[in-house]
Amino acid sequence: MVVLQTILVLILVYYGIKLLAKWLAPKLFNYAVKKTQERFGQQFGQYQDFGKEPDDVGETTIFKKPFKKSNPSKKVGEYIDFEEID
């Protein structure tokens, strides 16, 4: 009788944990996702305004890449001519 009672208790505990996991797992997952989003948002917010200067209202600013002068006399490499040997 004790063995049967122990098996019944184990089965009830198993299904109880399974039912609780079914209810609590989505809530725990949403909590973890929300916390991760907050952390990433804080880290991104620190670097978002880095290096920006406040612009005046109505002022247009155009940023251009600096002109890079190419150097034609610069040696790129050595040319090697290969011949087939029969």
VEXLOTI-828883 format. One record per residue (C-alpha): residue in three letters; x, z, y. Coordinates in steps of 0.25 Angstrom, whole numbers, plus 2048, in hexadecimal, padded with zeros to 3 digits. Layout:
AlaXZY
...
This chain:
Met800800800
Val80C80380A
Val8127F6807
Leu8057EF80A
Gln8037F7817
Thr8117F381B
Ile80F7E5819
Leu8027E5821
Val8097EC82D
Leu8157E282D
Ile80B7D682D
Leu8037DD838
Val8107DF840
Tyr8147D183E
Tyr8077CB843
Gly8077D584E
Ile8157D1853
Lys8117C2851
Leu8047C485A
Leu80C7CB865
Ala8177C1865
Lys80C7B6866
Trp8077BD873
Leu8147C2879
Ala81D7B7876
Pro8177AD881
Lys8177B888B
Leu8267BC888
Phe82A7AD889
Asn8237AB896
Tyr8297B889C
Ala8377B3897
Val8357A589D
Lys8307AB8AB
Lys83C7B48AB
Thr8467A88A8
Gln83F7A08B3
Glu8417AB8BD
Arg8507AC8BA
Phe85279D8BB
Gly84A79D8C8
Gln8527A88CE
Gln85F7A18CA
Phe85A7948CF
Gly85679A8DC
Gln8647A08DF
Tyr86A7928DF
Gln85E78A8E4
Asp86278C8F3
Phe87178D8F1
Gly8787848FB
Lys86C77F903
Glu86B781911
Pro85E782918
Asp85977591E
Asp85277492B
Val84476F92B
Gly84376092E
Glu85275D92C
Thr856753923
Thr86375591B
Ile86A74A913
Phe87574D909
Lys87E741905
Lys8887408FA
Pro89673F900
Phe89C7318FF
Lys8A77318F5
Lys8B27288F7
Ser8B77218EA
Asn8C671F8E8
Pro8C97128E2
Ser8D87158E0
Lys8D57208D7
Lys8DA71E8C9
Val8CF71F8BE
Gly8D771D8B2
Glu8E17158AA
Tyr8DD7078A4
Ile8E1706895
Asp8DF6F888E
Phe8DE6F987F
Glu8E16ED876
Glu8DD6EB868
Ile8E86EB85D
Asp8E56E3851
